[in-house]
Amino acid sequence: VEQEILVPVSSPQHLDEKALEQLNLSKREYEVLQLLAQGNSNNDIANQLFLSLSTVKTHVSNLLLKMDVKSRTQVIEKAQKLRIIR
């Protein structure tokens, strides 16, 4: 006996544009945030975005300040909680 089982397809997570706007992140800071969330190191991010390592570190520092956290892990957790990354 075969029975069809319907599995609900979850809709893609929508970004919270309002939360993103309130953080006032630059386009580049947001790109760095997305790459951080994918598990990239500062070196990886620098290579992917064609930036110096120093510039990437500056963007990461800015993210820490703007998001009021103390570590890269906390940046990612907060971004996920605010629904500004997927």
LOSELO-414416 format. One record per residue: residue number from 1; residue in one letter; x, y, z of N, C-alpha, C in turn. Coordinates in nm, 4 decimals, padded with zeros to 6 digits. Example, Ala and Ser with C-alpha at 12.3 -4.5 7.8 and 13.67 -1.06 7.14 Angstrom:
2
<rec><num>1</num><residu>a</residu><n_xx>01.3190</n_xx><n_yy>-00.5690</n_yy><n_zz>00.7800</n_zz><ca_xx>01.2300</ca_xx><ca_yy>-00.4500</ca_yy><ca_zz>00.7800</ca_zz><c_xx>01.3200</c_xx><c_yy>-00.3300</c_yy><c_zz>00.7800</c_zz></rec>
<rec><num>2</num><residu>s</residu><n_xx>01.2850</n_xx><n_yy>-00.2250</n_yy><n_zz>00.7080</n_zz><ca_xx>01.3670</ca_xx><ca_yy>-00.1060</ca_yy><ca_zz>00.7140</ca_zz><c_xx>01.2900</c_xx><c_yy>00.0030</c_yy><c_zz>00.7870</c_zz></rec>
//
This chain:
86
<rec><num>1</num><residu>v</residu><n_xx>00.0854</n_xx><n_yy>-00.1177</n_yy><n_zz>00.0000</n_zz><ca_xx>00.0000</ca_xx><ca_yy>00.0000</ca_yy><ca_zz>00.0000</ca_zz><c_xx>00.0891</c_xx><c_yy>00.1227</c_yy><c_zz>00.0000</c_zz></rec>
<rec><num>2</num><residu>e</residu><n_xx>00.0675</n_xx><n_yy>00.2085</n_yy><n_zz>-00.0953</n_zz><ca_xx>00.1430</ca_xx><ca_yy>00.3338</ca_yy><ca_zz>-00.1019</ca_zz><c_xx>00.0531</c_xx><c_yy>00.4477</c_yy><c_zz>-00.0592</c_zz></rec>
<rec><num>3</num><residu>q</residu><n_xx>00.1114</n_xx><n_yy>00.5375</n_yy><n_zz>00.0151</n_zz><ca_xx>00.0348</ca_xx><ca_yy>00.6528</ca_yy><ca_zz>00.0590</ca_zz><c_xx>00.1210</c_xx><c_yy>00.7764</c_yy><c_zz>00.0375</c_zz></rec>
<rec><num>4</num><residu>e</residu><n_xx>00.0615</n_xx><n_yy>00.8781</n_yy><n_zz>-00.0182</n_zz><ca_xx>00.1341</ca_xx><ca_yy>01.0026</ca_yy><ca_zz>-00.0420</ca_zz><c_xx>00.1357</c_xx><c_yy>01.0839</c_yy><c_zz>00.0860</c_zz></rec>
<rec><num>5</num><residu>i</residu><n_xx>00.2558</n_xx><n_yy>01.1276</n_yy><n_zz>00.1227</n_zz><ca_xx>00.2711</ca_xx><ca_yy>01.2104</ca_yy><ca_zz>00.2421</ca_zz><c_xx>00.3158</c_xx><c_yy>01.3476</c_yy><c_zz>00.1978</c_zz></rec>
<rec><num>6</num><residu>l</residu><n_xx>00.2405</n_xx><n_yy>01.4484</n_yy><n_zz>00.2328</n_zz><ca_xx>00.2750</ca_xx><ca_yy>01.5852</ca_yy><ca_zz>00.1972</ca_zz><c_xx>00.3649</c_xx><c_yy>01.6452</c_yy><c_zz>00.3040</c_zz></rec>
<rec><num>7</num><residu>v</residu><n_xx>00.4760</n_xx><n_yy>01.6977</n_yy><n_zz>00.2597</n_zz><ca_xx>00.5704</ca_xx><ca_yy>01.7622</ca_yy><ca_zz>00.3504</ca_zz><c_xx>00.5634</c_xx><c_yy>01.9112</c_yy><c_zz>00.3242</c_zz></rec>
<rec><num>8</num><residu>p</residu><n_xx>00.5276</n_xx><n_yy>01.9896</n_yy><n_zz>00.4254</n_zz><ca_xx>00.5180</ca_xx><ca_yy>02.1344</ca_yy><ca_zz>00.4026</ca_zz><c_xx>00.6541</c_xx><c_yy>02.1932</c_yy><c_zz>00.3686</c_zz></rec>
<rec><num>9</num><residu>v</residu><n_xx>00.6545</n_xx><n_yy>02.2784</n_yy><n_zz>00.2701</n_zz><ca_xx>00.7769</ca_xx><ca_yy>02.3466</ca_yy><ca_zz>00.2304</ca_zz><c_xx>00.7794</c_xx><c_yy>02.4798</c_yy><c_zz>00.3031</c_zz></rec>
<rec><num>10</num><residu>s</residu><n_xx>00.8839</n_xx><n_yy>02.4986</n_yy><n_zz>00.3800</n_zz><ca_xx>00.8917</ca_xx><ca_yy>02.6239</ca_yy><ca_zz>00.4545</ca_zz><c_xx>00.9309</c_xx><c_yy>02.7361</c_yy><c_zz>00.3596</c_zz></rec>
<rec><num>11</num><residu>s</residu><n_xx>00.8721</n_xx><n_yy>02.8494</n_yy><n_zz>00.3807</n_zz><ca_xx>00.9048</ca_xx><ca_yy>02.9635</ca_yy><ca_zz>00.2960</ca_zz><c_xx>01.0431</c_xx><c_yy>03.0149</c_yy><c_zz>00.3346</c_zz></rec>
<rec><num>12</num><residu>p</residu><n_xx>01.1154</n_xx><n_yy>03.0726</n_yy><n_zz>00.2388</n_zz><ca_xx>01.2486</ca_xx><ca_yy>03.1229</ca_yy><ca_zz>00.2720</ca_zz><c_xx>01.2402</c_xx><c_yy>03.2331</c_yy><c_zz>00.3771</c_zz></rec>
<rec><num>13</num><residu>q</residu><n_xx>01.3382</n_xx><n_yy>03.2326</n_yy><n_zz>00.4610</n_zz><ca_xx>01.3410</ca_xx><ca_yy>03.3320</ca_yy><ca_zz>00.5678</ca_zz><c_xx>01.3530</c_xx><c_yy>03.4708</c_yy><c_zz>00.5074</c_zz></rec>
<rec><num>14</num><residu>h</residu><n_xx>01.2661</n_xx><n_yy>03.5587</n_yy><n_zz>00.5508</n_zz><ca_xx>01.2692</ca_xx><ca_yy>03.6953</ca_yy><ca_zz>00.5013</ca_zz><c_xx>01.3605</c_xx><c_yy>03.7791</c_yy><c_zz>00.5892</c_zz></rec>
<rec><num>15</num><residu>l</residu><n_xx>01.4365</n_xx><n_yy>03.8643</n_yy><n_zz>00.5247</n_zz><ca_xx>01.5249</ca_xx><ca_yy>03.9529</ca_yy><ca_zz>00.5990</ca_zz><c_xx>01.4436</c_xx><c_yy>04.0642</c_yy><c_zz>00.6622</c_zz></rec>
<rec><num>16</num><residu>d</residu><n_xx>01.4821</n_xx><n_yy>04.1032</n_yy><n_zz>00.7800</n_zz><ca_xx>01.4157</ca_xx><ca_yy>04.2136</ca_yy><ca_zz>00.8492</ca_zz><c_xx>01.4840</c_xx><c_yy>04.3431</c_yy><c_zz>00.8065</c_zz></rec>
<rec><num>17</num><residu>e</residu><n_xx>01.4294</n_xx><n_yy>04.4036</n_yy><n_zz>00.7032</n_zz><ca_xx>01.4885</ca_xx><ca_yy>04.5255</ca_yy><ca_zz>00.6462</ca_zz><c_xx>01.4942</c_xx><c_yy>04.6385</c_yy><c_zz>00.7486</c_zz></rec>
<rec><num>18</num><residu>k</residu><n_xx>01.3939</n_xx><n_yy>04.6449</n_yy><n_zz>00.8345</n_zz><ca_xx>01.3888</ca_xx><ca_yy>04.7521</ca_yy><ca_zz>00.9345</ca_zz><c_xx>01.5043</c_xx><c_yy>04.7391</c_yy><c_zz>01.0347</c_zz></rec>
<rec><num>19</num><residu>a</residu><n_xx>01.5282</n_xx><n_yy>04.6170</n_yy><n_zz>01.0815</n_zz><ca_xx>01.6384</ca_xx><ca_yy>04.5933</ca_yy><ca_zz>01.1761</ca_zz><c_xx>01.7713</c_xx><c_yy>04.6239</c_yy><c_zz>01.1095</c_zz></rec>
<rec><num>20</num><residu>l</residu><n_xx>01.7839</n_xx><n_yy>04.5862</n_yy><n_zz>00.9838</n_zz><ca_xx>01.9069</ca_xx><ca_yy>04.6114</ca_yy><ca_zz>00.9092</ca_zz><c_xx>01.9305</c_xx><c_yy>04.7619</c_yy><c_zz>00.8944</c_zz></rec>
<rec><num>21</num><residu>e</residu><n_xx>01.8239</n_xx><n_yy>04.8328</n_yy><n_zz>00.8660</n_zz><ca_xx>01.8332</ca_xx><ca_yy>04.9789</ca_yy><ca_zz>00.8510</ca_zz><c_xx>01.8746</c_xx><c_yy>05.0453</c_yy><c_zz>00.9830</c_zz></rec>
<rec><num>22</num><residu>q</residu><n_xx>01.8201</n_xx><n_yy>04.9982</n_yy><n_zz>01.0935</n_zz><ca_xx>01.8490</ca_xx><ca_yy>05.0578</ca_yy><ca_zz>01.2241</ca_zz><c_xx>01.9953</c_xx><c_yy>05.0408</c_yy><c_zz>01.2642</c_zz></rec>
<rec><num>23</num><residu>l</residu><n_xx>02.0596</n_xx><n_yy>04.9336</n_yy><n_zz>01.2178</n_zz><ca_xx>02.2010</ca_xx><ca_yy>04.9122</ca_yy><ca_zz>01.2504</ca_zz><c_xx>02.2923</c_xx><c_yy>05.0067</c_yy><c_zz>01.1744</c_zz></rec>
<rec><num>24</num><residu>n</residu><n_xx>02.2426</n_xx><n_yy>05.0594</n_yy><n_zz>01.0638</n_zz><ca_xx>02.3183</ca_xx><ca_yy>05.1559</ca_yy><ca_zz>00.9839</ca_zz><c_xx>02.4520</c_xx><c_yy>05.0984</c_yy><c_zz>00.9359</c_zz></rec>
<rec><num>25</num><residu>l</residu><n_xx>02.4470</n_xx><n_yy>04.9744</n_yy><n_zz>00.8859</n_zz><ca_xx>02.5672</ca_xx><ca_yy>04.9108</ca_yy><ca_zz>00.8338</ca_zz><c_xx>02.5928</c_xx><c_yy>04.9597</c_yy><c_zz>00.6916</c_zz></rec>
<rec><num>26</num><residu>s</residu><n_xx>02.7189</n_xx><n_yy>04.9778</n_yy><n_zz>00.6588</n_zz><ca_xx>02.7535</ca_xx><ca_yy>05.0104</ca_yy><ca_zz>00.5212</ca_zz><c_xx>02.7356</c_xx><c_yy>04.8842</c_yy><c_zz>00.4366</c_zz></rec>
<rec><num>27</num><residu>k</residu><n_xx>02.7329</n_xx><n_yy>04.9036</n_yy><n_zz>00.3061</n_zz><ca_xx>02.7190</ca_xx><ca_yy>04.7891</ca_yy><ca_zz>00.2155</ca_zz><c_xx>02.8341</c_xx><c_yy>04.6903</c_yy><c_zz>00.2380</c_zz></rec>
<rec><num>28</num><residu>r</residu><n_xx>02.9535</n_xx><n_yy>04.7424</n_yy><n_zz>00.2532</n_zz><ca_xx>03.0716</ca_xx><ca_yy>04.6570</ca_yy><ca_zz>00.2708</ca_zz><c_xx>03.0670</c_xx><c_yy>04.5848</c_yy><c_zz>00.4048</c_zz></rec>
<rec><num>29</num><residu>e</residu><n_xx>03.0240</n_xx><n_yy>04.6537</n_yy><n_zz>00.5115</n_zz><ca_xx>03.0117</ca_xx><ca_yy>04.5888</ca_yy><ca_zz>00.6425</ca_zz><c_xx>02.9114</c_xx><c_yy>04.4736</c_yy><c_zz>00.6348</c_zz></rec>
<rec><num>30</num><residu>y</residu><n_xx>02.8044</n_xx><n_yy>04.4943</n_yy><n_zz>00.5608</n_zz><ca_xx>02.7042</ca_xx><ca_yy>04.3891</ca_yy><ca_zz>00.5461</ca_zz><c_xx>02.7603</c_xx><c_yy>04.2702</c_yy><c_zz>00.4682</c_zz></rec>
<rec><num>31</num><residu>e</residu><n_xx>02.8403</n_xx><n_yy>04.2979</n_yy><n_zz>00.3666</n_zz><ca_xx>02.9057</ca_xx><ca_yy>04.1903</ca_yy><ca_zz>00.2922</ca_zz><c_xx>02.9994</c_xx><c_yy>04.1107</c_yy><c_zz>00.3825</c_zz></rec>
<rec><num>32</num><residu>v</residu><n_xx>03.0744</n_xx><n_yy>04.1823</n_yy><n_zz>00.4657</n_zz><ca_xx>03.1652</ca_xx><ca_yy>04.1166</ca_yy><ca_zz>00.5606</ca_zz><c_xx>03.0849</c_xx><c_yy>04.0319</c_yy><c_zz>00.6588</c_zz></rec>
<rec><num>33</num><residu>l</residu><n_xx>02.9744</n_xx><n_yy>04.0842</n_yy><n_zz>00.7078</n_zz><ca_xx>02.8878</ca_xx><ca_yy>04.0103</ca_yy><ca_zz>00.7996</ca_zz><c_xx>02.8392</c_xx><c_yy>03.8801</c_yy><c_zz>00.7357</c_zz></rec>
<rec><num>34</num><residu>q</residu><n_xx>02.7963</n_xx><n_yy>03.8864</n_yy><n_zz>00.6123</n_zz><ca_xx>02.7479</ca_xx><ca_yy>03.7664</ca_yy><ca_zz>00.5447</ca_zz><c_xx>02.8593</c_xx><c_yy>03.6620</c_yy><c_zz>00.5303</c_zz></rec>
<rec><num>35</num><residu>l</residu><n_xx>02.9790</n_xx><n_yy>03.7081</n_yy><n_zz>00.4983</n_zz><ca_xx>03.0911</ca_xx><ca_yy>03.6152</ca_yy><ca_zz>00.4853</ca_zz><c_xx>03.1332</c_xx><c_yy>03.5580</c_yy><c_zz>00.6206</c_zz></rec>
<rec><num>36</num><residu>l</residu><n_xx>03.1236</n_xx><n_yy>03.6392</n_yy><n_zz>00.7260</n_zz><ca_xx>03.1506</ca_xx><ca_yy>03.5889</ca_yy><ca_zz>00.8618</ca_zz><c_xx>03.0536</c_xx><c_yy>03.4765</c_yy><c_zz>00.8958</c_zz></rec>
<rec><num>37</num><residu>a</residu><n_xx>02.9270</n_xx><n_yy>03.4990</n_yy><n_zz>00.8635</n_zz><ca_xx>02.8227</ca_xx><ca_yy>03.4017</ca_yy><ca_zz>00.8951</ca_zz><c_xx>02.8445</c_xx><c_yy>03.2703</c_yy><c_zz>00.8201</c_zz></rec>
<rec><num>38</num><residu>q</residu><n_xx>02.9154</n_xx><n_yy>03.2747</n_yy><n_zz>00.7083</n_zz><ca_xx>02.9455</ca_xx><ca_yy>03.1542</ca_yy><ca_zz>00.6320</ca_zz><c_xx>03.0700</c_xx><c_yy>03.0833</c_yy><c_zz>00.6858</c_zz></rec>
<rec><num>39</num><residu>g</residu><n_xx>03.1315</n_xx><n_yy>03.1411</n_yy><n_zz>00.7904</n_zz><ca_xx>03.2458</ca_xx><ca_yy>03.0773</ca_yy><ca_zz>00.8542</ca_zz><c_xx>03.3811</c_xx><c_yy>03.1157</c_yy><c_zz>00.7966</c_zz></rec>
<rec><num>40</num><residu>n</residu><n_xx>03.3850</n_xx><n_yy>03.2225</n_yy><n_zz>00.7187</n_zz><ca_xx>03.5112</ca_xx><ca_yy>03.2660</ca_yy><ca_zz>00.6585</ca_zz><c_xx>03.6001</c_xx><c_yy>03.3372</c_yy><c_zz>00.7595</c_zz></rec>
<rec><num>41</num><residu>s</residu><n_xx>03.7294</n_xx><n_yy>03.3191</n_yy><n_zz>00.7453</n_zz><ca_xx>03.8272</ca_xx><ca_yy>03.3902</ca_yy><ca_zz>00.8278</ca_zz><c_xx>03.8479</c_xx><c_yy>03.5298</c_yy><c_zz>00.7693</c_zz></rec>
<rec><num>42</num><residu>n</residu><n_xx>03.9167</n_xx><n_yy>03.6145</n_yy><n_zz>00.8452</n_zz><ca_xx>03.9482</ca_xx><ca_yy>03.7484</ca_yy><ca_zz>00.7941</ca_zz><c_xx>04.0264</c_xx><c_yy>03.7392</c_yy><c_zz>00.6632</c_zz></rec>
<rec><num>43</num><residu>n</residu><n_xx>04.1222</n_xx><n_yy>03.6454</n_yy><n_zz>00.6572</n_zz><ca_xx>04.2006</ca_xx><ca_yy>03.6261</ca_yy><ca_zz>00.5354</ca_zz><c_xx>04.1122</c_xx><c_yy>03.5874</c_yy><c_zz>00.4180</c_zz></rec>
<rec><num>44</num><residu>d</residu><n_xx>04.0200</n_xx><n_yy>03.4944</n_yy><n_zz>00.4409</n_zz><ca_xx>03.9277</ca_xx><ca_yy>03.4511</ca_yy><ca_zz>00.3358</ca_zz><c_xx>03.8452</c_xx><c_yy>03.5688</c_yy><c_zz>00.2858</c_zz></rec>
<rec><num>45</num><residu>i</residu><n_xx>03.7943</n_xx><n_yy>03.6478</n_yy><n_zz>00.3793</n_zz><ca_xx>03.7106</ca_xx><ca_yy>03.7625</ca_yy><ca_zz>00.3437</ca_zz><c_xx>03.7917</c_xx><c_yy>03.8633</c_yy><c_zz>00.2627</c_zz></rec>
<rec><num>46</num><residu>a</residu><n_xx>03.9130</n_xx><n_yy>03.8894</n_yy><n_zz>00.3070</n_zz><ca_xx>03.9998</ca_xx><ca_yy>03.9832</ca_yy><ca_zz>00.2349</ca_zz><c_xx>04.0206</c_xx><c_yy>03.9368</c_yy><c_zz>00.0907</c_zz></rec>
<rec><num>47</num><residu>n</residu><n_xx>04.0463</n_xx><n_yy>03.8083</n_yy><n_zz>00.0726</n_zz><ca_xx>04.0681</ca_xx><ca_yy>03.7547</ca_yy><ca_zz>-00.0617</ca_zz><c_xx>03.9423</c_xx><c_yy>03.7608</c_yy><c_zz>-00.1474</c_zz></rec>
<rec><num>48</num><residu>q</residu><n_xx>03.8283</n_xx><n_yy>03.7282</n_yy><n_zz>-00.0886</n_zz><ca_xx>03.7032</ca_xx><ca_yy>03.7265</ca_yy><ca_zz>-00.1651</ca_zz><c_xx>03.6570</c_xx><c_yy>03.8663</c_yy><c_zz>-00.2056</c_zz></rec>
<rec><num>49</num><residu>l</residu><n_xx>03.6812</n_xx><n_yy>03.9642</n_yy><n_zz>-00.1172</n_zz><ca_xx>03.6343</ca_xx><ca_yy>04.1013</ca_yy><ca_zz>-00.1455</ca_zz><c_xx>03.7444</c_xx><c_yy>04.1912</c_yy><c_zz>-00.2010</c_zz></rec>
<rec><num>50</num><residu>f</residu><n_xx>03.8636</n_xx><n_yy>04.1324</n_yy><n_zz>-00.2219</n_zz><ca_xx>03.9779</ca_xx><ca_yy>04.2086</ca_yy><ca_zz>-00.2730</ca_zz><c_xx>04.0101</c_xx><c_yy>04.3291</c_yy><c_zz>-00.1842</c_zz></rec>
<rec><num>51</num><residu>l</residu><n_xx>04.0181</n_xx><n_yy>04.3018</n_yy><n_zz>-00.0535</n_zz><ca_xx>04.0499</ca_xx><ca_yy>04.4036</ca_yy><ca_zz>00.0455</ca_zz><c_xx>04.1766</c_xx><c_yy>04.3630</c_yy><c_zz>00.1189</c_zz></rec>
<rec><num>52</num><residu>s</residu><n_xx>04.2387</n_xx><n_yy>04.4607</n_yy><n_zz>00.1850</n_zz><ca_xx>04.3525</ca_xx><ca_yy>04.4268</ca_yy><ca_zz>00.2698</ca_zz><c_xx>04.2998</c_xx><c_yy>04.3645</c_yy><c_zz>00.3990</c_zz></rec>
<rec><num>53</num><residu>l</residu><n_xx>04.3851</n_xx><n_yy>04.2878</n_yy><n_zz>00.4639</n_zz><ca_xx>04.3481</ca_xx><ca_yy>04.2260</ca_yy><ca_zz>00.5911</ca_zz><c_xx>04.3125</c_xx><c_yy>04.3337</c_yy><c_zz>00.6940</c_zz></rec>
<rec><num>54</num><residu>s</residu><n_xx>04.3864</n_xx><n_yy>04.4422</n_yy><n_zz>00.6920</n_zz><ca_xx>04.3601</ca_xx><ca_yy>04.5530</ca_yy><ca_zz>00.7846</ca_zz><c_xx>04.2199</c_xx><c_yy>04.6118</c_yy><c_zz>00.7643</c_zz></rec>
<rec><num>55</num><residu>t</residu><n_xx>04.1794</n_xx><n_yy>04.6248</n_yy><n_zz>00.6400</n_zz><ca_xx>04.0461</ca_xx><ca_yy>04.6789</ca_yy><ca_zz>00.6105</ca_zz><c_xx>03.9373</c_xx><c_yy>04.5849</c_yy><c_zz>00.6601</c_zz></rec>
<rec><num>56</num><residu>v</residu><n_xx>03.9567</n_xx><n_yy>04.4563</n_yy><n_zz>00.6425</n_zz><ca_xx>03.8587</ca_xx><ca_yy>04.3586</ca_yy><ca_zz>00.6909</ca_zz><c_xx>03.8492</c_xx><c_yy>04.3667</c_yy><c_zz>00.8429</c_zz></rec>
<rec><num>57</num><residu>k</residu><n_xx>03.9632</n_xx><n_yy>04.3764</n_yy><n_zz>00.9095</n_zz><ca_xx>03.9621</ca_xx><ca_yy>04.3874</ca_yy><ca_zz>01.0561</ca_zz><c_xx>03.8866</c_xx><c_yy>04.5131</c_yy><c_zz>01.1001</c_zz></rec>
<rec><num>58</num><residu>t</residu><n_xx>03.9033</n_xx><n_yy>04.6215</n_yy><n_zz>01.0264</n_zz><ca_xx>03.8305</ca_xx><ca_yy>04.7450</ca_yy><ca_zz>01.0577</ca_zz><c_xx>03.6799</c_xx><c_yy>04.7231</c_yy><c_zz>01.0431</c_zz></rec>
<rec><num>59</num><residu>h</residu><n_xx>03.6380</n_xx><n_yy>04.6564</n_yy><n_zz>00.9343</n_zz><ca_xx>03.4952</ca_xx><ca_yy>04.6285</ca_yy><ca_zz>00.9149</ca_zz><c_xx>03.4407</c_xx><c_yy>04.5393</c_yy><c_zz>01.0259</c_zz></rec>
<rec><num>60</num><residu>v</residu><n_xx>03.5167</n_xx><n_yy>04.4396</n_yy><n_zz>01.0658</n_zz><ca_xx>03.4732</ca_xx><ca_yy>04.3512</ca_yy><ca_zz>01.1747</ca_zz><c_xx>03.4610</c_xx><c_yy>04.4310</c_yy><c_zz>01.3053</c_zz></rec>
<rec><num>61</num><residu>s</residu><n_xx>03.5566</n_xx><n_yy>04.5179</n_yy><n_zz>01.3320</n_zz><ca_xx>03.5501</ca_xx><ca_yy>04.6028</ca_yy><ca_zz>01.4520</ca_zz><c_xx>03.4265</c_xx><c_yy>04.6923</c_yy><c_zz>01.4485</c_zz></rec>
<rec><num>62</num><residu>n</residu><n_xx>03.3977</n_xx><n_yy>04.7483</n_yy><n_zz>01.3311</n_zz><ca_xx>03.2784</ca_xx><ca_yy>04.8324</ca_yy><ca_zz>01.3169</ca_zz><c_xx>03.1513</c_xx><c_yy>04.7521</c_yy><c_zz>01.3430</c_zz></rec>
<rec><num>63</num><residu>l</residu><n_xx>03.1484</n_xx><n_yy>04.6289</n_yy><n_zz>01.2954</n_zz><ca_xx>03.0326</ca_xx><ca_yy>04.5429</ca_yy><ca_zz>01.3209</ca_zz><c_xx>03.0152</c_xx><c_yy>04.5181</c_yy><c_zz>01.4705</c_zz></rec>
<rec><num>64</num><residu>l</residu><n_xx>03.1260</n_xx><n_yy>04.4913</n_yy><n_zz>01.5390</n_zz><ca_xx>03.1197</ca_xx><ca_yy>04.4686</ca_yy><ca_zz>01.6844</ca_zz><c_xx>03.0617</c_xx><c_yy>04.5907</c_yy><c_zz>01.7552</c_zz></rec>
<rec><num>65</num><residu>l</residu><n_xx>03.1072</n_xx><n_yy>04.7084</n_yy><n_zz>01.7163</n_zz><ca_xx>03.0577</ca_xx><ca_yy>04.8316</ca_yy><ca_zz>01.7783</ca_zz><c_xx>02.9107</c_xx><c_yy>04.8566</c_yy><c_zz>01.7466</c_zz></rec>
<rec><num>66</num><residu>k</residu><n_xx>02.8773</n_xx><n_yy>04.8499</n_yy><n_zz>01.6205</n_zz><ca_xx>02.7405</ca_xx><ca_yy>04.8822</ca_yy><ca_zz>01.5785</ca_zz><c_xx>02.6389</c_xx><c_yy>04.7820</c_yy><c_zz>01.6318</c_zz></rec>
<rec><num>67</num><residu>m</residu><n_xx>02.6808</n_xx><n_yy>04.6578</n_yy><n_zz>01.6490</n_zz><ca_xx>02.5882</ca_xx><ca_yy>04.5564</ca_yy><ca_zz>01.6970</ca_zz><c_xx>02.5987</c_xx><c_yy>04.5355</c_yy><c_zz>01.8482</c_zz></rec>
<rec><num>68</num><residu>d</residu><n_xx>02.6882</n_xx><n_yy>04.6117</n_yy><n_zz>01.9105</n_zz><ca_xx>02.7044</ca_xx><ca_yy>04.6105</ca_yy><ca_zz>02.0563</ca_zz><c_xx>02.7305</c_xx><c_yy>04.4699</c_yy><c_zz>02.1104</c_zz></rec>
<rec><num>69</num><residu>v</residu><n_xx>02.8325</n_xx><n_yy>04.4052</n_yy><n_zz>02.0515</n_zz><ca_xx>02.8738</ca_xx><ca_yy>04.2721</ca_yy><ca_zz>02.0959</ca_zz><c_xx>03.0254</c_xx><c_yy>04.2689</c_yy><c_zz>02.1084</c_zz></rec>
<rec><num>70</num><residu>k</residu><n_xx>03.0779</n_xx><n_yy>04.1592</n_yy><n_zz>02.1622</n_zz><ca_xx>03.2211</ca_xx><ca_yy>04.1529</ca_yy><ca_zz>02.1894</ca_zz><c_xx>03.2977</c_xx><c_yy>04.0493</c_yy><c_zz>02.1069</c_zz></rec>
<rec><num>71</num><residu>s</residu><n_xx>03.2270</n_xx><n_yy>03.9671</n_yy><n_zz>02.0295</n_zz><ca_xx>03.2976</ca_xx><ca_yy>03.8642</ca_yy><ca_zz>01.9524</ca_zz><c_xx>03.2299</c_xx><c_yy>03.8399</c_yy><c_zz>01.8183</c_zz></rec>
<rec><num>72</num><residu>r</residu><n_xx>03.3044</n_xx><n_yy>03.7759</n_yy><n_zz>01.7303</n_zz><ca_xx>03.2513</ca_xx><ca_yy>03.7406</ca_yy><ca_zz>01.5981</ca_zz><c_xx>03.1314</c_xx><c_yy>03.6468</c_yy><c_zz>01.6125</c_zz></rec>
<rec><num>73</num><residu>t</residu><n_xx>03.1406</n_xx><n_yy>03.5547</n_yy><n_zz>01.7061</n_zz><ca_xx>03.0311</ca_xx><ca_yy>03.4607</ca_yy><ca_zz>01.7287</ca_zz><c_xx>02.9049</c_xx><c_yy>03.5345</c_yy><c_zz>01.7706</c_zz></rec>
<rec><num>74</num><residu>q</residu><n_xx>02.9214</n_xx><n_yy>03.6326</n_yy><n_zz>01.8586</n_zz><ca_xx>02.8064</ca_xx><ca_yy>03.7111</ca_yy><ca_zz>01.9035</ca_zz><c_xx>02.7476</c_xx><c_yy>03.7946</c_yy><c_zz>01.7897</c_zz></rec>
<rec><num>75</num><residu>v</residu><n_xx>02.8329</n_xx><n_yy>03.8422</n_yy><n_zz>01.6997</n_zz><ca_xx>02.7840</ca_xx><ca_yy>03.9175</ca_yy><ca_zz>01.5833</ca_zz><c_xx>02.6909</c_xx><c_yy>03.8291</c_yy><c_zz>01.5017</c_zz></rec>
<rec><num>76</num><residu>i</residu><n_xx>02.7337</n_xx><n_yy>03.7070</n_yy><n_zz>01.4767</n_zz><ca_xx>02.6536</ca_xx><ca_yy>03.6144</ca_yy><ca_zz>01.3958</ca_zz><c_xx>02.5241</c_xx><c_yy>03.5778</c_yy><c_zz>01.4674</c_zz></rec>
<rec><num>77</num><residu>e</residu><n_xx>02.5335</n_xx><n_yy>03.5485</n_yy><n_zz>01.5976</n_zz><ca_xx>02.4138</ca_xx><ca_yy>03.5140</ca_yy><ca_zz>01.6754</ca_zz><c_xx>02.3132</c_xx><c_yy>03.6284</c_yy><c_zz>01.6738</c_zz></rec>
<rec><num>78</num><residu>k</residu><n_xx>02.3618</n_xx><n_yy>03.7499</n_yy><n_zz>01.6939</n_zz><ca_xx>02.2720</ca_xx><ca_yy>03.8645</ca_yy><ca_zz>01.6969</ca_zz><c_xx>02.2115</c_xx><c_yy>03.8890</c_yy><c_zz>01.5589</c_zz></rec>
<rec><num>79</num><residu>a</residu><n_xx>02.2916</n_xx><n_yy>03.8753</n_yy><n_zz>01.4545</n_zz><ca_xx>02.2415</ca_xx><ca_yy>03.8942</ca_yy><ca_zz>01.3185</ca_zz><c_xx>02.1322</c_xx><c_yy>03.7919</c_yy><c_zz>01.2872</c_zz></rec>
<rec><num>80</num><residu>q</residu><n_xx>02.1510</n_xx><n_yy>03.6689</n_yy><n_zz>01.3321</n_zz><ca_xx>02.0492</ca_xx><ca_yy>03.5654</ca_yy><ca_zz>01.3099</ca_zz><c_xx>01.9226</c_xx><c_yy>03.5973</c_yy><c_zz>01.3894</c_zz></rec>
<rec><num>81</num><residu>k</residu><n_xx>01.9414</n_xx><n_yy>03.6419</n_yy><n_zz>01.5132</n_zz><ca_xx>01.8274</ca_xx><ca_yy>03.6760</ca_yy><ca_zz>01.5972</ca_zz><c_xx>01.7487</c_xx><c_yy>03.7937</c_yy><c_zz>01.5372</c_zz></rec>
<rec><num>82</num><residu>l</residu><n_xx>01.8205</n_xx><n_yy>03.8914</n_yy><n_zz>01.4817</n_zz><ca_xx>01.7553</ca_xx><ca_yy>04.0071</ca_yy><ca_zz>01.4190</ca_zz><c_xx>01.7017</c_xx><c_yy>03.9763</c_yy><c_zz>01.2798</c_zz></rec>
<rec><num>83</num><residu>r</residu><n_xx>01.7348</n_xx><n_yy>03.8568</n_yy><n_zz>01.2307</n_zz><ca_xx>01.6942</ca_xx><ca_yy>03.8131</ca_yy><ca_zz>01.0964</ca_zz><c_xx>01.7464</c_xx><c_yy>03.9067</c_yy><c_zz>00.9868</c_zz></rec>
<rec><num>84</num><residu>i</residu><n_xx>01.8755</n_xx><n_yy>03.9405</n_yy><n_zz>00.9978</n_zz><ca_xx>01.9359</ca_xx><ca_yy>04.0243</ca_yy><ca_zz>00.8930</ca_zz><c_xx>02.0326</c_xx><c_yy>03.9439</c_yy><c_zz>00.8056</c_zz></rec>
<rec><num>85</num><residu>i</residu><n_xx>02.0506</n_xx><n_yy>03.8155</n_yy><n_zz>00.8398</n_zz><ca_xx>02.1277</ca_xx><ca_yy>03.7240</ca_yy><ca_zz>00.7543</ca_zz><c_xx>02.0486</c_xx><c_yy>03.5949</c_yy><c_zz>00.7451</c_zz></rec>
<rec><num>86</num><residu>r</residu><n_xx>02.0831</n_xx><n_yy>03.5159</n_yy><n_zz>00.6441</n_zz><ca_xx>02.0125</ca_xx><ca_yy>03.3866</ca_yy><ca_zz>00.6266</ca_zz><c_xx>02.0981</c_xx><c_yy>03.2748</c_yy><c_zz>00.6770</c_zz></rec>
//
